[in-house]
Amino acid sequence: MDISQLMTAEIAGILGGNHIYTSYRDQWQYLYESYIGGEEYRNAGHLTKYQLETDGEYNQRLETTPLENHCKSVIQVYTSFLFRDQPYRELGTLENTAGIEDFLRDADHDGRNINQFMKECSTWSSVFGHAWVMVVKPDVGAVSVADELEAGVRPYLTLLTPLVVVDWNWSRQPSGKYMLDYFKYIEDVNGNLRTVKEWTPEFITTYTVDVESEVVEEKIVEPNGLGWIPAVCAYNTRSTVRGVGISDIADIADAQKMIYNSTSEVVESIKLDTHPSLVATPETNVGTGAGALIHIPDNLDPGLKPYALEFSGASVDSIYKSIEHTTNAIDKMANTGAVRATESRTLSGVAMETEFQLLNARLSEKADNMELAEEQIWKIYAYYGNTEWTGEIKYPGSFNIRDTANEINQLRTAKETATDKRVTKEIDRKLMEWMGIEDVDLDDFVPHVMQNSITGELVIAETEQQHLALAALGYTHTNE
């Protein structure tokens, strides 16, 4: 084997992934394209190509077919509810440590605070099923905390998607705990150059590879002072494979692809219906546009007269019904039918409440997984500071998903039928809570004048008891 073949094998080994990565990579790429949409989705060619269709005709269909991005819509619903209220953080021993405020304000050295970073982590874990977070602290040879602060050195976070984490391995310890003992990811892509990081408990190796010339431009080996790998796998939902999660949009992406192809059929059906094909002999002079003339030779065989080719494909209405059915199926899979609805739907109160509960349960599970991932991040951060994590992270456990308009209508109906003043008072209290009015005591009694309906006598009711007693005697409330 010559030198070039050896180098090619070395490059393949540096950039290549394990068998799990190889098995899932195409699926992860598909989920990424389904979430991103736009040019990424169009260039991936998810439209089914017709038989005998030329490349030009296919590209034209790609350009004229819009994408209804349900994958992004569903994940945005999840993320907006999950981070509607900020997580509660009790930092414990890290509360007043040096650099902690800077870390909370800029967690990744890229301007994102800890909430923004975890929100993006949640988004990508929803897309792929999991995401990786590296908690890294550069080694600049500082001998004290003051030297580190002066050099701007502190732990920071790096978010990695499964598409760039190409190899990893766990080993089981004698205690039964699994430890990550190998981790490799593509850190940067700059033109033809790829920067690859390879972590082991003993060493950190950085490769800079030119993929065009297939040459290792640089190789840097540093000792791993931690003795373990500071990587956290943030799961959306765990699968049976360690290091691989379950995506929120695995099935939704297929339904979205079906809608995408159905939309293309709608466009083509409208074109064929409004612009029918004309069958004519080569000698026929065919005009174009509305009211165009067709000139045929005088000696043309009557059986060869031009005629329009009538379109008899599926009607546009039937295609739209199929799209509507698929959209409803997406909402059922995602438990977002009542949240994403753009028009009134005929759902009973019980059905809507059940759907809200299912969505609440799904969000609670996602919050628990994000909470676990962040706790692991803080444990690594504390280790860099030679201390132990004693804090607490709490993500919202209930998301109070309610159909407010339906509740208000129910309260209005109840108030119209109520006869007991205590019931109407409680309804008013609920209405004021909905309106955000606080610190109002409905029990405050306002003195008023009451009049005897027979004698016309006027009496001032000073208390609620006096009001009730006078009302029993036939007195009524006046506007005086």
Backbone torsions as a table, in degrees:
resi	resn	phi	psi	omega
1	MET	NA	131.3	-178.0
2	ASP	-84.3	177.2	-175.3
3	ILE	-62.8	-41.4	-177.9
4	SER	-62.6	-39.3	178.4
5	GLN	-67.9	-37.9	176.3
6	LEU	-63.1	-42.8	-179.5
7	MET	-65.5	-40.4	178.1
8	THR	-62.0	-41.5	177.4
9	ALA	-64.3	-37.7	178.7
10	GLU	-66.5	-43.4	179.1
11	ILE	-62.1	-43.2	179.0
12	ALA	-61.8	-37.3	178.7
13	GLY	-68.7	-36.4	-179.6
14	ILE	-71.0	-43.9	-175.4
15	LEU	-88.6	-16.8	-174.6
16	GLY	-75.4	162.3	-179.2
17	GLY	-117.0	175.6	178.2
18	ASN	-79.0	178.4	-174.1
19	HIS	-69.0	-28.5	177.7
20	ILE	-68.1	-44.1	177.9
21	TYR	-61.0	-43.7	-179.9
22	THR	-62.0	-37.5	-178.5
23	SER	-70.7	-36.9	-173.5
24	TYR	-97.7	-9.9	-171.0
25	ARG	-59.3	-46.2	-179.4
26	ASP	-62.1	-38.8	178.2
27	GLN	-66.1	-42.8	178.3
28	TRP	-64.0	-39.6	178.0
29	GLN	-63.5	-40.2	178.2
30	TYR	-63.4	-43.4	178.3
31	LEU	-65.5	-38.2	177.5
32	TYR	-62.1	-47.0	179.6
33	GLU	-64.0	-37.4	-179.0
34	SER	-67.3	-34.2	179.0
35	TYR	-79.0	-43.2	-177.0
36	ILE	-69.1	-42.8	-179.2
37	GLY	66.9	-153.2	175.8
38	GLY	56.6	-138.2	-175.9
39	GLU	-64.8	-34.8	179.0
40	GLU	-59.6	-45.9	-178.3
41	TYR	-68.8	-39.3	-178.5
42	ARG	-67.1	-44.4	-178.2
43	ASN	-67.9	-23.9	180.0
44	ALA	-72.8	-14.8	175.1
45	GLY	68.1	51.7	-178.6
46	HIS	-83.8	0.0	171.8
47	LEU	-79.2	138.8	176.0
48	THR	-72.7	128.3	-178.0
49	LYS	-84.0	132.7	179.7
50	TYR	-72.0	156.8	173.1
51	GLN	-67.7	137.5	180.0
52	LEU	67.9	8.4	178.6
53	GLU	-78.6	131.0	179.7
54	THR	-76.7	163.9	178.7
55	ASP	-62.6	-37.2	179.5
56	GLY	-64.8	-43.4	178.7
57	GLU	-65.0	-39.4	179.2
58	TYR	-65.2	-43.2	179.0
59	ASN	-64.3	-34.7	177.6
60	GLN	-66.1	-39.6	176.5
61	ARG	-63.7	-39.3	177.6
62	LEU	-60.7	-39.9	-177.6
63	GLU	-71.5	-28.6	-173.9
64	THR	-100.5	0.2	-178.7
65	THR	-101.1	115.4	178.3
66	PRO	-79.0	156.9	179.4
67	LEU	-110.5	125.1	169.6
68	GLU	-88.1	103.5	-171.6
69	ASN	-85.0	85.2	178.8
70	HIS	-74.8	-28.8	179.7
71	CYS	-61.2	-48.2	179.9
72	LYS	-67.1	-38.3	-179.6
73	SER	-61.8	-45.2	-178.5
74	VAL	-64.7	-45.4	-178.3
75	ILE	-66.6	-35.9	176.8
76	GLN	-64.7	-36.6	175.7
77	VAL	-62.2	-48.4	179.8
78	TYR	-58.9	-48.6	-174.8
79	THR	-66.8	-38.7	-179.0
80	SER	-65.0	-39.7	176.8
81	PHE	-70.7	-40.9	-175.0
82	LEU	-64.7	-36.1	-177.3
83	PHE	-112.8	24.5	175.1
84	ARG	-64.2	-39.3	173.4
85	ASP	-112.4	138.3	-178.0
86	GLN	-69.1	143.9	176.4
87	PRO	-63.3	150.6	177.1
88	TYR	-88.9	130.0	-179.6
89	ARG	-126.9	118.0	170.2
90	GLU	-108.3	107.5	-169.2
91	LEU	-82.0	-9.5	175.9
92	GLY	61.5	-124.8	-177.1
93	THR	-66.6	-15.8	-179.4
94	LEU	-90.1	-0.1	-170.4
95	GLU	-53.4	-47.9	-174.3
96	ASN	-118.3	24.4	180.0
97	THR	-75.1	157.6	-179.1
98	ALA	-66.1	134.1	175.8
99	GLY	86.3	-6.3	-175.8
100	ILE	-68.1	-38.8	179.5
101	GLU	-65.5	-38.9	178.0
102	ASP	-64.7	-38.8	178.8
103	PHE	-65.7	-43.0	179.1
104	LEU	-64.1	-33.6	-178.0
105	ARG	-81.8	-32.3	-178.1
106	ASP	-142.1	85.5	-170.7
107	ALA	-75.6	-26.6	-172.8
108	ASP	-118.7	14.7	-176.5
109	HIS	59.2	23.2	178.9
110	ASP	-131.3	14.6	175.0
111	GLY	93.5	-5.2	-179.1
112	ARG	-90.2	129.0	176.6
113	ASN	-75.0	176.1	-173.3
114	ILE	-63.5	-34.9	179.0
115	ASN	-68.3	-43.0	178.9
116	GLN	-64.8	-39.3	179.7
117	PHE	-64.1	-46.5	-179.0
118	MET	-68.2	-29.6	176.3
119	LYS	-65.8	-42.6	177.8
120	GLU	-68.4	-36.9	176.5
121	CYS	-60.7	-42.9	178.4
122	SER	-63.7	-39.3	-180.0
123	THR	-61.6	-49.8	-176.7
124	TRP	-72.9	-30.3	175.2
125	SER	-68.8	-30.2	174.3
126	SER	-67.6	-37.6	-179.2
127	VAL	-68.9	-51.8	-172.5
128	PHE	-96.5	-17.0	-173.7
129	GLY	103.6	-23.7	176.4
130	HIS	-164.1	163.8	173.2
131	ALA	-144.6	156.3	-179.6
132	TRP	-106.6	143.3	175.4
133	VAL	-126.0	122.5	174.5
134	MET	-97.8	131.6	176.2
135	VAL	-107.9	104.9	-168.8
136	VAL	-119.7	142.6	172.8
137	LYS	-131.0	116.4	-177.6
138	PRO	-63.5	145.9	176.3
139	ASP	-101.1	105.6	-178.6
140	VAL	-109.3	12.4	178.3
141	GLY	77.5	18.5	179.0
142	ALA	-68.8	144.1	-178.0
143	VAL	-103.5	-7.9	-179.5
144	SER	-148.2	165.7	177.8
145	VAL	-63.7	-35.9	179.3
146	ALA	-62.8	-39.8	177.9
147	ASP	-64.6	-39.5	178.7
148	GLU	-64.3	-43.0	179.8
149	LEU	-65.2	-37.9	179.5
150	GLU	-66.1	-34.8	179.1
151	ALA	-85.6	-1.5	-179.6
152	GLY	72.0	27.3	-177.5
153	VAL	-95.9	127.4	176.1
154	ARG	-160.2	164.7	176.0
155	PRO	-63.8	146.1	175.8
156	TYR	-143.0	164.7	-174.5
157	LEU	-107.0	146.0	174.2
158	THR	-129.9	124.6	-179.9
159	LEU	-94.1	128.0	-178.4
160	LEU	-123.4	131.9	174.9
161	THR	-88.5	160.6	179.1
162	PRO	-59.8	-20.5	-179.8
163	LEU	-69.2	-22.9	-178.6
164	VAL	-105.8	-14.3	176.0
165	VAL	-88.4	102.9	-168.3
166	VAL	-96.8	-19.2	-177.8
167	ASP	-154.2	141.0	178.2
168	TRP	-159.9	161.1	179.0
169	ASN	-157.0	139.7	174.8
170	TRP	-109.0	148.2	171.8
171	SER	-126.8	145.1	-178.3
172	ARG	-90.3	128.1	-179.7
173	GLN	-81.3	163.0	176.7
174	PRO	-56.2	-27.3	179.3
175	SER	-75.5	-10.6	-177.1
176	GLY	98.7	-8.3	-179.2
177	LYS	-81.7	142.4	176.9
178	TYR	-90.5	132.6	178.4
179	MET	-121.7	140.5	176.3
180	LEU	-76.6	116.6	-177.4
181	ASP	-113.4	1.1	174.6
182	TYR	-155.5	137.0	-176.9
183	PHE	-153.7	126.7	-179.2
184	LYS	-136.8	135.0	-179.7
185	TYR	-149.1	156.0	176.2
186	ILE	-85.6	111.6	-173.8
187	GLU	-81.0	-35.7	-175.1
188	ASP	-152.7	146.6	174.1
189	VAL	-124.5	117.6	-178.0
190	ASN	-134.5	92.8	-176.5
191	GLY	65.9	-122.7	178.6
192	ASN	-85.5	-7.7	-175.4
193	LEU	-91.3	136.3	174.4
194	ARG	-121.7	128.9	175.5
195	THR	-102.7	120.2	-175.2
196	VAL	-116.8	130.1	176.9
197	LYS	-105.6	133.1	178.8
198	GLU	-126.3	116.9	-176.8
199	TRP	-108.5	136.3	166.3
200	THR	-133.7	167.6	177.9
201	PRO	-60.9	-20.0	-177.3
202	GLU	-100.1	-37.7	-171.5
203	PHE	-137.0	157.4	172.0
204	ILE	-122.2	115.3	-176.9
205	THR	-112.1	130.1	179.1
206	THR	-115.5	122.0	177.7
207	TYR	-108.4	139.3	168.5
208	THR	-116.5	113.8	-170.8
209	VAL	-116.9	133.2	171.3
210	ASP	-93.2	107.4	-173.9
211	VAL	-74.8	-20.2	-179.5
212	GLU	-77.1	-48.2	178.9
213	SER	-90.1	-5.2	178.8
214	GLU	55.2	55.4	-179.0
215	VAL	-130.9	139.2	172.9
216	VAL	-82.5	105.4	-176.9
217	GLU	-70.3	-36.6	-176.0
218	GLU	-154.5	145.5	176.4
219	LYS	-138.8	119.7	-178.2
220	ILE	-120.7	127.3	179.1
221	VAL	-116.2	124.4	179.0
222	GLU	-123.5	149.9	175.3
223	PRO	-72.7	142.9	176.4
224	ASN	-92.0	99.2	-176.7
225	GLY	-66.1	-20.4	-179.6
226	LEU	-72.2	-36.3	-174.7
227	GLY	83.6	4.9	176.1
228	TRP	-155.1	174.6	-172.4
229	ILE	-103.0	120.1	-176.0
230	PRO	-83.3	59.3	-179.8
231	ALA	-116.4	140.0	179.1
232	VAL	-121.1	129.5	175.6
233	CYS	-95.8	110.1	-179.4
234	ALA	-91.6	104.8	-176.9
235	TYR	-83.6	144.8	165.1
236	ASN	-80.6	-55.2	169.7
237	THR	-146.6	134.7	-177.4
238	ARG	-71.1	144.6	173.2
239	SER	-108.5	-172.7	178.9
240	THR	-81.4	-7.7	179.8
241	VAL	-103.7	122.5	-179.6
242	ARG	-65.2	128.3	-178.4
243	GLY	90.6	4.9	178.4
244	VAL	-131.9	126.6	179.5
245	GLY	-104.3	179.3	180.0
246	ILE	-106.0	123.3	-177.4
247	SER	-74.5	150.7	174.7
248	ASP	-74.9	-20.6	-170.4
249	ILE	-118.0	17.3	-177.7
250	ALA	-58.8	-45.1	178.7
251	ASP	-85.7	-31.5	180.0
252	ILE	-64.4	-35.2	179.6
253	ALA	-61.4	-38.1	178.1
254	ASP	-67.6	-40.5	177.5
255	ALA	-65.8	-38.4	177.1
256	GLN	-63.0	-39.2	178.1
257	LYS	-63.9	-38.2	177.6
258	MET	-64.2	-43.2	177.9
259	ILE	-62.3	-39.7	179.4
260	TYR	-59.7	-46.0	179.1
261	ASN	-69.5	-36.2	177.8
262	SER	-65.9	-36.9	177.2
263	THR	-63.1	-38.6	176.8
264	SER	-63.5	-37.8	178.3
265	GLU	-64.2	-36.5	177.2
266	VAL	-61.4	-48.0	-179.6
267	VAL	-59.7	-45.6	-178.5
268	GLU	-67.6	-36.4	178.7
269	SER	-64.2	-41.3	179.0
270	ILE	-65.3	-40.9	178.7
271	LYS	-61.7	-46.2	-178.2
272	LEU	-68.3	-30.9	-178.3
273	ASP	-76.8	-38.8	-177.4
274	THR	-90.9	-20.3	178.9
275	HIS	-130.6	75.9	-177.6
276	PRO	-67.1	153.4	177.2
277	SER	-77.4	145.2	179.6
278	LEU	-111.7	127.6	178.9
279	VAL	-99.6	121.9	-177.2
280	ALA	-150.9	161.5	177.0
281	THR	-78.0	161.3	-179.3
282	PRO	-61.9	-26.8	-177.6
283	GLU	-78.0	-13.9	-176.8
284	THR	-75.4	132.6	178.4
285	ASN	-94.7	103.9	-174.3
286	VAL	-99.8	125.5	174.8
287	GLY	-81.5	174.0	179.5
288	THR	-125.8	155.9	177.6
289	GLY	88.9	171.4	-178.8
290	ALA	-65.6	135.5	177.7
291	GLY	74.4	15.0	-178.4
292	ALA	-69.8	150.7	179.5
293	LEU	-94.7	147.9	176.4
294	ILE	-119.0	117.9	-179.6
295	HIS	-101.1	125.3	-179.6
296	ILE	-118.1	150.4	178.7
297	PRO	-62.1	148.8	-178.4
298	ASP	-63.6	-33.2	-176.5
299	ASN	-94.7	20.2	-177.6
300	LEU	-72.4	135.1	177.4
301	ASP	-59.4	128.1	-179.3
302	PRO	-55.3	-27.0	179.4
303	GLY	-74.6	-9.2	-178.7
304	LEU	-108.3	17.8	179.2
305	LYS	-64.3	144.4	-178.9
306	PRO	-60.8	147.4	175.8
307	TYR	-150.0	152.0	179.7
308	ALA	-82.9	137.9	178.6
309	LEU	-85.2	110.4	-175.1
310	GLU	-74.1	134.3	179.3
311	PHE	-85.2	129.0	-178.8
312	SER	-130.4	33.2	179.9
313	GLY	-80.2	-170.1	-179.7
314	ALA	-65.0	142.1	-179.8
315	SER	-70.8	152.9	180.0
316	VAL	-62.5	-36.0	-179.2
317	ASP	-61.5	-40.9	-179.5
318	SER	-67.2	-34.0	177.6
319	ILE	-68.5	-41.1	178.8
320	TYR	-64.8	-34.2	176.2
321	LYS	-65.4	-38.1	176.4
322	SER	-64.7	-40.6	178.2
323	ILE	-64.6	-42.5	179.2
324	GLU	-62.8	-41.6	178.2
325	HIS	-62.1	-42.8	-179.2
326	THR	-67.0	-37.9	177.3
327	THR	-63.3	-41.9	176.4
328	ASN	-63.2	-35.8	177.7
329	ALA	-65.6	-37.9	176.9
330	ILE	-61.7	-44.7	179.9
331	ASP	-63.5	-34.3	177.4
332	LYS	-69.5	-41.7	178.8
333	MET	-63.7	-36.8	-175.6
334	ALA	-93.7	-6.7	-175.8
335	ASN	58.1	39.4	-178.2
336	THR	-122.9	20.3	-176.4
337	GLY	-59.8	-44.7	-178.2
338	ALA	-77.0	-24.6	-176.9
339	VAL	-83.3	-41.5	-176.1
340	ARG	-90.8	-0.4	-176.4
341	ALA	-61.7	132.1	177.4
342	THR	-102.7	-1.8	177.4
343	GLU	-146.2	163.8	-179.2
344	SER	-65.9	133.0	179.7
345	ARG	-116.4	146.5	-177.4
346	THR	-84.7	73.1	176.6
347	LEU	-111.4	138.5	176.3
348	SER	-71.3	162.1	178.8
349	GLY	-59.3	-38.4	179.6
350	VAL	-66.5	-41.3	-179.8
351	ALA	-64.4	-42.9	179.1
352	MET	-66.4	-41.4	179.1
353	GLU	-63.3	-39.4	177.9
354	THR	-63.8	-42.0	179.3
355	GLU	-65.0	-39.5	176.8
356	PHE	-62.9	-39.6	-179.9
357	GLN	-66.2	-39.7	178.2
358	LEU	-64.6	-41.9	177.6
359	LEU	-65.6	-39.8	178.7
360	ASN	-62.1	-41.5	179.0
361	ALA	-64.4	-41.4	178.8
362	ARG	-63.7	-44.5	179.8
363	LEU	-65.3	-36.7	179.0
364	SER	-63.7	-39.3	177.4
365	GLU	-65.0	-42.2	177.6
366	LYS	-63.5	-39.9	179.4
367	ALA	-64.1	-40.0	178.2
368	ASP	-61.9	-41.2	179.8
369	ASN	-68.7	-38.0	176.4
370	MET	-67.0	-37.5	177.8
371	GLU	-62.2	-44.0	178.7
372	LEU	-63.6	-43.8	-179.6
373	ALA	-63.1	-42.0	-179.0
374	GLU	-68.6	-35.9	176.4
375	GLU	-61.4	-39.6	177.5
376	GLN	-66.1	-36.7	176.9
377	ILE	-61.9	-45.2	-178.3
378	TRP	-68.2	-31.1	176.6
379	LYS	-64.2	-41.0	177.7
380	ILE	-67.7	-41.2	178.4
381	TYR	-59.2	-44.6	179.7
382	ALA	-63.4	-36.8	179.9
383	TYR	-62.8	-38.3	176.6
384	TYR	-61.9	-29.5	179.5
385	GLY	-92.7	14.0	178.4
386	ASN	57.2	39.6	176.9
387	THR	-138.9	177.7	-178.8
388	GLU	-114.0	138.6	-179.2
389	TRP	-70.6	121.9	179.0
390	THR	-124.8	9.4	-176.0
391	GLY	-84.5	-167.0	-177.8
392	GLU	-147.0	135.9	176.8
393	ILE	-117.8	128.3	179.2
394	LYS	-131.0	115.4	171.5
395	TYR	-90.8	155.4	179.4
396	PRO	-54.9	135.9	-179.6
397	GLY	-97.9	-22.8	178.2
398	SER	-132.5	140.2	-171.2
399	PHE	-112.7	7.5	169.9
400	ASN	46.8	51.6	-179.7
401	ILE	-82.8	110.8	-173.5
402	ARG	-132.3	151.1	173.3
403	ASP	-91.7	87.8	-172.7
404	THR	-61.9	-43.2	-178.0
405	ALA	-60.6	-40.9	179.2
406	ASN	-66.2	-39.5	178.8
407	GLU	-64.6	-40.6	179.8
408	ILE	-64.5	-40.9	177.3
409	ASN	-62.9	-37.9	178.0
410	GLN	-65.9	-40.8	178.6
411	LEU	-65.8	-38.9	179.7
412	ARG	-64.3	-43.5	178.2
413	THR	-63.2	-41.3	-180.0
414	ALA	-64.5	-38.1	-178.9
415	LYS	-69.5	-34.1	179.7
416	GLU	-69.0	-27.7	-178.1
417	THR	-99.6	-10.3	-177.1
418	ALA	-73.6	143.7	176.4
419	THR	-118.3	-16.1	-178.9
420	ASP	-91.3	130.7	-178.2
421	LYS	-63.4	-31.1	178.5
422	ARG	-65.0	-34.7	179.1
423	VAL	-69.1	-45.6	-179.6
424	THR	-64.6	-33.8	178.0
425	LYS	-64.5	-42.1	179.9
426	GLU	-67.5	-35.6	177.3
427	ILE	-65.0	-42.5	177.1
428	ASP	-61.2	-37.1	178.5
429	ARG	-62.9	-43.8	178.9
430	LYS	-62.7	-39.7	179.6
431	LEU	-64.7	-40.0	179.6
432	MET	-69.5	-33.9	174.2
433	GLU	-62.4	-42.2	178.6
434	TRP	-64.0	-36.0	-179.9
435	MET	-80.2	-5.7	179.2
436	GLY	81.6	16.9	178.9
437	ILE	-85.7	122.0	-177.1
438	GLU	-117.6	167.6	175.0
439	ASP	56.5	38.0	175.2
440	VAL	-111.7	122.6	-179.3
441	ASP	-96.0	108.0	-179.5
442	LEU	-72.3	-11.0	180.0
443	ASP	-83.9	-6.0	177.2
444	ASP	-65.7	121.3	-177.6
445	PHE	-95.5	131.0	178.5
446	VAL	-99.2	116.8	178.1
447	PRO	-57.8	142.8	-178.2
448	HIS	-153.0	166.7	-178.1
449	VAL	-92.1	136.0	175.8
450	MET	-122.9	145.7	-173.9
451	GLN	-122.6	137.5	176.0
452	ASN	-74.0	125.3	-174.9
453	SER	-69.4	-16.4	-178.2
454	ILE	-99.9	-53.2	-174.8
455	THR	-89.8	-18.1	-177.8
456	GLY	81.9	5.1	-178.5
457	GLU	-64.8	138.1	179.5
458	LEU	-104.7	131.6	179.6
459	VAL	-135.8	140.0	177.3
460	ILE	-90.5	125.2	176.2
461	ALA	-91.0	112.9	-176.9
462	GLU	-85.4	-28.3	-178.3
463	THR	-132.2	168.9	178.7
464	GLU	-66.4	-33.9	177.9
465	GLN	-64.0	-41.4	177.4
466	GLN	-64.2	-38.9	178.7
467	HIS	-59.7	-47.3	-178.5
468	LEU	-65.1	-39.1	-179.8
469	ALA	-66.3	-42.0	179.1
470	LEU	-68.1	-38.3	178.3
471	ALA	-62.0	-35.7	178.5
472	ALA	-67.2	-26.6	179.0
473	LEU	-87.7	0.9	176.8
474	GLY	102.4	6.9	177.9
475	TYR	-81.3	146.6	178.4
476	THR	-125.8	157.1	-177.5
477	HIS	-74.4	129.9	176.1
478	THR	-106.5	171.5	179.2
479	ASN	-92.1	4.1	-178.4
480	GLU	-76.0	NA	NA
